[in-house]
Amino acid sequence: MPILGRQRHNRAVPKLEPRIAVLTALMLIALGAVAIRLYYLQIINTQELAELADRNRIRLRRVPAPRGLVFDRRHRALVDTRPSFDAVIVPEDTGDLSRTIENLERYLGEDPVADKLGEAQEQGRPAFDAITVKERLSWEQVVAIEAHQLELPGVSLQVTPRRRYLYGPMAAHLLGYVGEVSERDLKRLDGYYMGDEVGKFGLERGWEGFLRGTAGGQEMEVDAVGRRLRLLKEVPEAPGQSVVLTLDLDLQQVAEQSLGTRAGALVAIDPNNGDILAMVSHPAFDPNRFASGIAPAEWRQLTNDPGHPLENRAISGAYPPGSTFKIVDTIAGMMEHTLTPSTTYFCPGGIWYGNREYRCWRKQGHGTLAYHRALVESCDVYFYEVGEHLGIDRLAHWAHLLGLGQDSGVALDNERPGVIPSTAWKRKRFHERWYPAETLSVAIGQGYVAVTPLQMAQMLAEVANNGIRYKPQFVKQIEGLDGHVLKAYPPEIEAKVDIDPKVLEALRDAMADVVEAPNGTAHKAKLDNNVTMCGKTGTAQVIKQAAGARIAEDKLPERYRDHAWFVAFAPKEHPMIAIACIVEHGGHGGSAAAPVVRAVMEKFFQLNPPPPENAPAPNLTKASGGRIAAR
C-alpha cells in the first residue's frame, strides 16, 4: 500500500509557462492597439476631432441682410423690410426627429412642417444645418415654442428680415416681388444660399444687385438641444441700398382707385424727361403673398385665374388702339402731303369699298367736314379716306417713327412690341399680299394693328414734346444708408422725329377741342382748374359684327364689349404730363376711360400747378440734359 501511494504523488504536473506567455502576448497586443488608437486620436487626428467636438456645441449662423427700401419720387416709403420670427430645426440636435416634428406641429397648429425637412434632405443639406420650417410666426406661436423648449430639442426661433409691401397690390407689376432662392437661381447667381431671398419679378429682380445687401454671420455656443447659450463672434450684415422711383404715390393711388375693379391699365409719364409717374395694371396681385412664401395652391390659383393678374397690361397687353390711332393718321397724312387742315370729305354714315360697307360710329353720318371737326367728333369715314390716300406702308412708317410696334426700352420683363402691319409684314407673317381694303381698318386702329398702353403714352409725350421721345424710366436714383446718391438715372432721348410745327399745332388744336368743345367725344373729361387738356378717345372693337348688324353695347355679353381708350396730355401750351388709359370691355372711351384720366390729371395739377399761360415755353430738349440714343 505505501508503494502505491508514493506512485500517485509522483505523477507529472502540467506546465503553466506556455499559457502565461500566450496570455501575456494577448495583453500586450491589446495594449499596443489601444496605444496606437490613442496616438491616432490624440496626435494624428486631433484637429478634425476638435472640430467635430466644437460642432456639437458651436453653431455658425448666416445672417441675411435687410433689403434696401423703395421710395416714391417724394421719398415716401413704398416697400420696406420688417423683422419676422421663423421656426428653424437643426436635425442632428433633435435626438428623435419624428417626435420633435410631431410636437412642433401641435404647438404651431399649422400644416405639417415635415415637407420642408423633406425638401431640405432632397437638396442634400447637412444634418447640422438650420432649416426654416415655418415663417412669419404669430405672437402666440412664438410664445408656444419658447414655453415648450424642452419638448422641442433642436428647434429655435430665428429673427429674419422679411419684405413688406406697404400698399399691397398697388403698383405690384412695377415693384415686383421676392421669393426664396431656387436651385435654378443658385446655378446662375453667386453668393446665394438656400433660404435666401431673391428678386423674382419687376423692380425687385431688375435692381437685385442694389437692393440685396451683404449677409453677415454669427458664431454661437449652444447646449445639447441646440439652445443658444452665448454669442462668441459676429460679423455684422450690411443692409441693401435704397431705390428712389419716379413714381408719385398720390397719382398712383388716384389711378388705382379710379380704375377700380375693372380690368385695364394706365400709364402716366412726364413728356419732358420720360419719368413714369404712375403705372397701373388691373387685376393685380399682392406681392406680400410671395414674400411670405406662397403656397402651391395659391400659385396655381394666380396662374389659372382667367383675369391674368400676373400680367402687366401696361407693357404686355397688346390692344387695337381704336380711334386713338387717328393721331398717327393725322401726322402721317399731313407730313406726306395727302392731308391738310382744309381737306374735306363727306360722311353719309359709311363707305363702300369693294363689296363691303365700312361704317362710321355715327349711323346718320357727319355730313361734309374738314379735318378739325373730323378729329373732334372722331368721324371714321373721314379717316378711312385719309388711310386710303396714304397707303399702308406710309402709315406704318410713321407709326414706327412714333414708337408704335416696338419695345419702348423700359427696364421691365415681358414687354410686348405689339404689331404695326405693312405689306412686308403680312407677306412674312401670312405669306399673302396686302389688300387695300385692309388699310381702312388699320386707319381707325382696327385690323391687325395692336399697341400697348405704354407705347400710347410715349406717343402722346412725343406729340406734346415736339417730336422728342424719351426712354421711359421708373428709377430716379440709388441712395446709400446715409441718403447719399450713389447712382442717378438721367433722361435719355430715345428718338427725335422731325414733325412740322404747323402739323403739331393743327393736331393739338383739334385734340384740345376733343375735350373742350361741347361736341368733343371727351367733353366730360374737361378739367375744372382752367388747364386745357388735349386728348383723343378710342373705342376698340373686340368682335366683328355682321354686316348691317348694330347690336347695342349693353346687349352684348361683357367679354364681347369694346375696349375703351383715352389718351391725353396737359397743359396744351406747356405739357407736363401725358397719360394713356384703357378699360377692357368698358365700351366708349369718353364714358369709361376719360373719367379715369381726368381724376389723375386733377390730382397732378393740384400737386403741380401749371405755369401762367403767358409764361414762355421752356426749352425742354436743352433743359432735360438727355442724350439722343437713336434718331
VEXNUBA-806717 format. One record per residue (C-alpha): z, x, y. Coordinates in steps of 0.1 Angstrom, whole numbers, plus 5000, padded with zeros to 4 digits. Example, Ala and Ser with C-alpha at 12.3 -4.5 7.8 and 13.67 -1.06 7.14 Angstrom:
<rs>
507851234955 507151374989 
</rs>
This chain:
<rs>
500050005000 500850275025 497550435018 495650115026 497450065059 496550405071 492950345064 492950035087 494450225116 491850495113 488850265120 486350385148 486950235183 483750125203 482950355232 483150195268 481350465287 477750315285 478949975297 480750115326 477650325335 475350015334 477849815355 478250085380 474450125383 474049755389 476749755416 475150055433 471749885432 473249565448 475049755475 471849955482 469849635486 472449495509 472449815529 468649815532 468649455542 471349525569 469349825581 466249605583 468049325602 470249545625 467849835632 464249745625 464049375633 466949345658 464749245688 463048955670 466248825656 467948845690 465148635705 465548375677 469248365684 468648325721 466148045714 468947845698 470947855729 468447925757 465647695768 462747775791 461647465810 458447445831 459047265864 455847085877 455247095914 455246785935 451646695945 450746705982 450946406004 447946196016 447946066052 445645846072 444045976105 447145876124 449346076100 450845776082 451545836045 449345666020 450345855989 453546045982 455546185953 458946055942 461346175915 461246005882 463746015853 462046085820 463446095784 462546415765 463146525729 463346875715 462746805678 464547115664 467747015682 467946675667 469046755632 468046415619 464946335639 464345995624 467945885632 467646015667 464445825673 466045505659 469045535683 466845615713 464645315707 467745095705 469145225738 465745215757 464944875745 461244955747 458345005724 458645275697 458645635710 457645785677 453945755688 454546015715 456046255690 453146195666 450646285692 452546605701 452646715665 448846645661 448346875691 450347155674 453247165699 456147375685 459447215674 461347375703 459047235729 460446945750 458246635745 458346345770 458646025751 459445775780 458645805817 460045625848 463245515832 465245235848 468745305860 470145105831 468145325806 469445645823 473045525820 472545435784 471145775774 473945965793 476645745778 475545795742 474546155744 476446245712 474345995693 471146145707 471146515698 468046685712 467546405738 467946475775 466946345809 464346535830 463646465867 459846485872 457746425903 455546115900 452745995921 453245685942 450545485960 452445315988 449945035993 449044965957 445344865953 444444935989 441645195991 442145265954 438545365948 438645625975 442145765968 441645765930 444445815906 446146085884 446846095847 448346315821 446046615813 443946565782 442646805756 439246795774 440946885807 442747175791 439447315780 437847305814 440847385836 443047695838 446847695842 447447345829 449847255800 450346935780 452346685801 450946805834 449446555859 445846605870 443546415893 441246195873 439246005900 438445985937 440246205962 442846305936 440146455915 437946605942 440846775961 442946865930 443047235939 444747155972 447046865960 448247025928 450747295939 452247565917 454647495889 458047675887 460447735858 464047735847 465947935820 468947725808 471747775783 472147475761 474647365734 473947285697 472546945705 470347065734 472546965763 472347175794 475347405800 474247625828 471247755847 470548125840 467448185861 464947985882 461548025897 461047755924 457947545923 455547535953 454547175964 450947095969 449247086003 448746766023 445446596029 444746406061 442046146058 439646006084 440745656071 442545426096 445345236078 445144946103 441444896098 441644936061 444344676058 442444426080 439344476060 441144436027 442844116039 439643966054 437644026023 440443866003 439943795966 436143775969 434044045952 432244275976 432544585997 432944706033 432345046049 433145136085 432245466099 432245646132 428545696141 429345996163 430646216135 430346046101 434045976097 434745696072 437245466090 437545216062 436145176027 436944856007 435744755972 436844435955 438044365929 440244675929 443044815907 446444955912 446445335908 450245325902 449445195867 447745525859 450445735875 453045595852 450845635821 448545345814 448845175780 445745145759 445844775761 445844785799 442945035799 440844805777 441644515800 440444705830 437244845814 436344505798 437044305830 433844115840 434744185876 434444565870 437444655891 437045025884 433545035901 433445145937 430944895950 430745075983 428845365967 427945235933 426944875940 423144865945 422144535960 419044385975 419644416013 418044086022 417244036059 419244346070 416144536058 414244386088 415844676108 413644906087 410644686092 411144706130 411445086132 408545146107 406244886124 406845006159 406645376151 403445326131 402045106159 401444796137 404144606157 405044576193 407744366211 405044136222 403444086188 403443716178 402943536145 403043166136 405743046111 405042706096 407942746071 406042956046 402943166040 400443156011 399443485996 397243475966 398343165946 401943175957 403843045987 406343296003 408743076021 410843116052 414543036050 413942756076 412042486059 410442346090 409442696102 409942866136 406542806152 404943076172 407343356180 407443726192 409544006178 412743946197 413243586187 411943666151 414843916146 417443696163 416643396142 415643616111 412243456106 410943556071 407343466077 407243696108 408443996087 406143906058 403343976083 405044296095 405344426060 401744336051 400344526081 402544826073 401944856036 404544956010 404145336013 404745356051 407645116048 409145326020 408545646041 410645516070 413345366047 413845716032 413945866066 416745626075 418745736044 418045446020 417245505983 419045845982 422545985978 424545986011 426246316003 429746166003 432246365981 432846085956 431846055920 429345795906 427345735937 424045545931 420945625951 419545275950 415845205950 413145215976 409945125959 406445265966 403145285948 404145625932 407545495922 406045195904 403445395887 406145635874 408645365865 406445095850 403045275846 401544995867 399844975901 401444825932 400344475942 400044395979 402044065974 405044265963 405244425998 406044086012 409244065991 410244416000 409744336037 412644086036 414844306014 414044145980 411944255950 412644605937 414544735968 418244805963 420744975986 424545055987 426944936015 427545306024 423745356029 423545056051 426545166072 424845506075 421545346086 423345146113 425045456125 421745626127 420345346149 423445356170 423245726174 419645766185 418345876150 421146126142 422746076108 425946256099 427146336064 429846076056 433246236052 436746096045 438846406046 439746536081 441846846072 444247016048 447747096060 450547316047 454147226044 454847316080 451947106093 449747396099 446047326095 444747536066 441247386064 439247146086 436146956079 433846946110 431046696113 427746786096 424446646108 422546536077 419246436094 417646376127 414846116128 412646116158 412545746169 411045646202 413945546225 411945236235 411845126199 415645166196 416044976229 414044676217 415844676184 419344696200 418444416224 417444196195 420444286174 422744216203 421343866206 421843806169 425543796178 425543706215 422843436217 423643076207 420543076183 421543406167 422343396130 425643576135 426843396167 430143316151 430843696150 430843726188 433843926200 436343786225 437044116242 433844156262 432444406238 428844356229 428244386192 424744456177 424344306143 422044166116 422743916089 421243916054 421143676025 420043845993 418743625966 420343675932 417943455912 414443345920 414042965924 410942795910 408042725934 408842415955 412442415944 415142425972 418442385955 421442375978 423642675977 426742475969 424942305940 424442635922 426942805899 428843075918 427243365898 423743245909 424543215946 423143455971 424843775983 425943766019 425344076042 426344156077 425744496093 426744586129 427744846154 429544826188 429644856217 425944826224 425745096250 428345346237 428645286199 431945376185 431945206151 429345096125 430044856097 428244726066 429744436046 428544246015 430243945999 428943895964 427743535959 429043455994 425943266005 424843316041 425743646058 426543476091 429243256075 430643486047 430243846057 430143826096 433743706100 435043996079 433244246102 434444056133 438044096122 437644466116 435844506150 438544326168 441244546153 439344856161 438844776198 442444666200 443445016189 440545196207 439545026239 435845096248 434945296279 433845096311 430344966309 429245176339 430545496323 427845756314 427045776277 428446086261 426146346247 427046266211 424946536195 426446816216 429946676216 430046646178 429747016172 427946926139 425247136123 421946996111 421847016073 418346856069 415646736093 
</rs>
